[in-house]
Amino acid sequence: KLTMAKLYLVRHAQASFGLENYDLLSDMGIKQSAFIPVHFGPGAREEQTVFYRGDMQRHKQTVEHSFGETSNPQVLAGLNEFDHEDVLKVHFPQIADREAAITLVMSQSDPVKFMEEEFEKAMHKWMLEEGTSSYKESFKSFKKRCLEALEQMISTARKEKQKEMVTVTSGGYISLVVAHILGIPDKKMTDLNLIIANTSVTALVFNDDKISVEYFNNYSHLPKELVTFR
């Protein structure tokens, strides 16, 4: 029987928000990554720690700049982020043109607040599939593959008596899984998603019978000047 084991969900370091290819770490993100091992102490480099990551560039680069190639992470596509650009475009077709989108956002009295409000509306529309089924990935599909990836990691750990797993993923994945485990309505995952810091760590504890959230969004390993949320 498996006694308590831990699954750490690490949000990737800062990506290139606002640039042509978001799915690359920024210079800030590279700096942030180096601090991830601080959260775990020397134990995270031990052989018994199992590593996972999504197959996005920002996941790969975060692992490379934190634990390095020797961590040999298993890649699970189920850990990937949802397509936030697609979710926004279905809600707000005007942003399909990048220049027009920047002009629109920057013309607002509070661009950050405007984007957060529109993102929340877009997310709720996606979750409810209101008036359209034109998303590249439906919310139901996203939720299904997220929970399947969680089940795969947990069931492997139970079977092989693994005690510690470190998983590099994205804010959408982490917020959905936490909401699911805590029994929070799906629409609340947006609130969780907006406050998850880059490289923050969320810890799940589990045994053969149940899984619980031990802590959420801990970024105490980061110096204050390196804390970001995008």
Backbone torsions as a table, in degrees:
resi	resn	phi	psi	omega
1	LYS	NA	136.7	-177.8
2	LEU	-81.8	122.2	170.4
3	THR	-78.4	-177.6	-172.4
4	MET	-56.4	128.9	174.8
5	ALA	-120.7	164.8	-177.2
6	LYS	-125.3	138.2	172.9
7	LEU	-120.6	114.4	179.7
8	TYR	-95.8	126.9	176.6
9	LEU	-104.4	113.7	-177.2
10	VAL	-106.0	124.9	175.1
11	ARG	-75.9	139.4	178.9
12	HIS	-55.1	159.2	175.7
13	ALA	-70.2	172.2	-174.7
14	GLN	-57.3	128.8	176.6
15	ALA	-93.7	-173.6	-173.2
16	SER	-92.9	70.4	-177.5
17	PHE	-61.5	130.9	176.7
18	GLY	88.2	-9.8	178.4
19	LEU	-95.1	169.2	-176.4
20	GLU	-55.2	-45.8	178.6
21	ASN	-112.1	98.7	179.7
22	TYR	-64.4	-30.4	-170.0
23	ASP	-80.0	44.7	174.2
24	LEU	-139.5	143.6	177.8
25	LEU	-68.6	142.5	171.9
26	SER	-79.5	174.1	175.2
27	ASP	-60.3	-38.4	176.7
28	MET	-61.8	-42.1	-179.6
29	GLY	-61.7	-38.6	178.5
30	ILE	-64.4	-41.8	177.6
31	LYS	-63.6	-44.1	-178.8
32	GLN	-60.0	-42.5	-175.5
33	SER	-54.8	-37.8	-176.6
34	ALA	-61.6	-21.1	-177.6
35	PHE	-90.0	-9.9	-177.1
36	ILE	-58.3	-45.3	-179.6
37	PRO	-60.5	-24.3	178.6
38	VAL	-58.1	-36.2	-178.7
39	HIS	-60.7	-35.2	-173.6
40	PHE	-96.0	-16.2	-175.3
41	GLY	73.3	-173.0	-176.2
42	PRO	-62.8	-21.8	-175.8
43	GLY	-60.4	-29.3	-175.7
44	ALA	-69.6	-12.6	179.3
45	ARG	-94.2	-1.3	-178.9
46	GLU	-73.7	155.6	-173.2
47	GLU	-63.8	-26.8	-175.6
48	GLN	-77.1	-10.0	176.5
49	THR	-75.9	129.2	179.1
50	VAL	-100.4	135.5	-178.6
51	PHE	-113.1	141.3	173.4
52	TYR	-131.1	158.0	170.4
53	ARG	-155.0	160.6	170.3
54	GLY	-73.8	176.5	-177.6
55	ASP	-104.1	23.6	175.5
56	MET	-86.9	154.8	-177.8
57	GLN	-58.5	-40.7	-177.8
58	ARG	-66.5	-28.2	175.3
59	HIS	-71.7	-47.8	-179.0
60	LYS	-59.6	-47.0	-177.8
61	GLN	-67.7	-35.7	178.3
62	THR	-62.0	-44.1	177.6
63	VAL	-63.4	-45.1	-178.0
64	GLU	-58.9	-39.3	-176.2
65	HIS	-90.2	0.8	177.3
66	SER	-115.0	-71.2	-177.1
67	PHE	-95.6	-14.0	176.0
68	GLY	79.5	174.9	-176.4
69	GLU	-61.9	-28.8	-175.2
70	THR	-65.3	-17.8	179.0
71	SER	-68.6	-23.2	174.9
72	ASN	47.6	59.0	-175.0
73	PRO	-69.2	145.1	172.2
74	GLN	-81.0	134.2	-176.4
75	VAL	-95.4	124.7	177.1
76	LEU	-123.7	116.2	179.8
77	ALA	-63.6	-23.7	178.3
78	GLY	-63.1	-15.7	179.4
79	LEU	-87.0	-2.2	-177.4
80	ASN	-70.1	155.4	177.2
81	GLU	-71.8	156.7	170.0
82	PHE	-73.0	164.0	-177.9
83	ASP	-83.6	91.4	-175.4
84	HIS	-65.3	-31.3	179.4
85	GLU	-66.5	-41.6	179.3
86	ASP	-65.4	-42.2	179.7
87	VAL	-61.8	-40.2	178.4
88	LEU	-70.0	-40.0	-177.1
89	LYS	-65.2	-38.8	179.0
90	VAL	-64.5	-38.4	179.5
91	HIS	-74.2	-34.7	-165.1
92	PHE	-141.4	73.1	-171.5
93	PRO	-55.2	-23.2	-178.7
94	GLN	-58.4	-27.3	-175.0
95	ILE	-80.2	-0.5	177.3
96	ALA	-61.0	-32.1	174.8
97	ASP	-89.4	114.1	-171.3
98	ARG	-60.0	-45.0	-178.5
99	GLU	-64.7	-42.9	179.3
100	ALA	-64.0	-37.4	179.4
101	ALA	-64.2	-44.5	179.8
102	ILE	-62.7	-43.8	179.1
103	THR	-60.2	-44.8	-179.2
104	LEU	-61.8	-48.4	-177.4
105	VAL	-64.6	-45.1	-176.0
106	MET	-72.6	-15.2	178.3
107	SER	-81.9	-8.8	180.0
108	GLN	-77.5	152.4	179.8
109	SER	-65.4	-32.4	176.3
110	ASP	-134.8	88.0	-174.6
111	PRO	-57.1	-39.9	-177.9
112	VAL	-65.6	-46.1	179.4
113	LYS	-63.4	-41.5	179.1
114	PHE	-58.2	-47.7	-179.1
115	MET	-65.2	-40.3	179.4
116	GLU	-63.4	-41.5	-179.7
117	GLU	-67.3	-43.3	-180.0
118	GLU	-68.1	-36.5	178.2
119	PHE	-63.2	-42.2	179.4
120	GLU	-63.4	-43.1	177.8
121	LYS	-62.1	-43.8	-179.3
122	ALA	-62.6	-41.3	179.6
123	MET	-62.7	-45.4	-178.3
124	HIS	-65.7	-37.0	177.6
125	LYS	-64.0	-42.2	178.7
126	TRP	-62.3	-44.7	-178.1
127	MET	-65.3	-34.3	-177.8
128	LEU	-94.2	-5.3	-176.9
129	GLU	51.4	45.9	-175.9
130	GLU	-72.7	115.4	169.6
131	GLY	71.7	1.3	-178.0
132	THR	-156.1	152.7	170.9
133	SER	-130.4	31.2	-173.0
134	SER	-93.5	16.2	177.7
135	TYR	-75.5	148.5	176.2
136	LYS	-65.5	-34.7	176.4
137	GLU	-138.1	121.7	179.0
138	SER	-70.5	159.4	177.9
139	PHE	-62.4	-38.3	179.1
140	LYS	-59.7	-42.6	178.8
141	SER	-65.6	-41.8	178.8
142	PHE	-60.5	-48.4	-179.4
143	LYS	-61.9	-42.5	-178.3
144	LYS	-61.1	-47.9	-176.1
145	ARG	-74.0	-28.6	174.8
146	CYS	-63.8	-47.6	-177.5
147	LEU	-71.9	-29.7	175.3
148	GLU	-66.7	-39.2	177.4
149	ALA	-64.9	-40.3	177.2
150	LEU	-61.8	-46.7	-179.8
151	GLU	-62.2	-39.0	179.3
152	GLN	-62.5	-45.0	-179.1
153	MET	-67.3	-42.5	-178.5
154	ILE	-68.6	-45.4	-177.5
155	SER	-66.6	-36.5	176.5
156	THR	-63.3	-43.7	179.5
157	ALA	-62.8	-41.4	179.5
158	ARG	-64.8	-40.9	-177.4
159	LYS	-71.5	-40.9	-174.7
160	GLU	-99.8	8.2	177.7
161	LYS	56.5	38.8	176.5
162	GLN	-76.3	141.7	-174.3
163	LYS	-105.6	-23.8	-175.4
164	GLU	-148.5	125.9	177.9
165	MET	-126.8	137.7	176.2
166	VAL	-117.8	122.5	-173.4
167	THR	-122.7	122.4	176.4
168	VAL	-96.9	120.9	-173.8
169	THR	-144.3	-150.7	-176.4
170	SER	-127.7	167.9	-177.3
171	GLY	-61.2	-38.0	179.4
172	GLY	-63.7	-42.6	177.8
173	TYR	-62.2	-48.8	-177.1
174	ILE	-62.4	-45.4	-177.5
175	SER	-66.2	-37.1	178.4
176	LEU	-66.3	-46.0	-177.9
177	VAL	-64.2	-43.4	179.7
178	VAL	-63.9	-44.8	178.3
179	ALA	-60.2	-41.6	-179.5
180	HIS	-63.4	-48.2	-177.2
181	ILE	-65.3	-38.5	-178.4
182	LEU	-83.0	-6.7	-179.9
183	GLY	74.0	27.3	178.9
184	ILE	-85.7	142.7	178.3
185	PRO	-56.0	144.9	-178.2
186	ASP	-51.1	-40.9	-174.2
187	LYS	-63.8	-18.4	178.6
188	LYS	-77.0	-12.7	179.9
189	MET	-63.3	-25.3	177.8
190	THR	-62.4	-42.8	178.5
191	ASP	-61.4	-42.6	178.9
192	LEU	-65.3	-43.5	-175.7
193	ASN	-58.5	-40.7	-175.1
194	LEU	-68.8	-19.0	-176.3
195	ILE	-107.4	3.3	-179.2
196	ILE	-79.5	117.1	-177.5
197	ALA	-76.1	151.3	174.5
198	ASN	-62.2	134.1	-177.0
199	THR	68.3	7.5	177.2
200	SER	-65.7	156.2	-177.1
201	VAL	-118.4	130.3	173.8
202	THR	-115.3	129.1	-175.3
203	ALA	-109.5	129.4	173.0
204	LEU	-109.3	137.8	174.8
205	VAL	-115.7	144.0	-177.5
206	PHE	-154.4	158.9	170.1
207	ASN	-133.5	-156.5	-178.3
208	ASP	-71.3	-17.3	-172.0
209	ASP	-107.3	-34.7	-173.4
210	LYS	-150.0	168.6	178.0
211	ILE	-134.0	137.6	-177.4
212	SER	-136.4	160.3	174.7
213	VAL	-91.5	119.9	178.4
214	GLU	-85.0	-47.7	172.5
215	TYR	-153.8	162.2	-172.3
216	PHE	-130.9	133.0	167.8
217	ASN	59.4	47.3	178.4
218	ASN	-89.0	117.1	178.1
219	TYR	-125.3	32.4	-178.9
220	SER	-66.2	-15.7	177.9
221	HIS	-74.4	-15.5	-176.6
222	LEU	-90.8	135.4	168.8
223	PRO	-60.9	147.2	-174.5
224	LYS	-54.7	-35.9	-177.0
225	GLU	-72.9	-7.8	179.5
226	LEU	-106.5	6.5	-179.3
227	VAL	-80.8	121.3	176.8
228	THR	-137.1	163.6	-176.7
229	PHE	-127.8	11.2	-178.3
230	ARG	-127.0	NA	NA
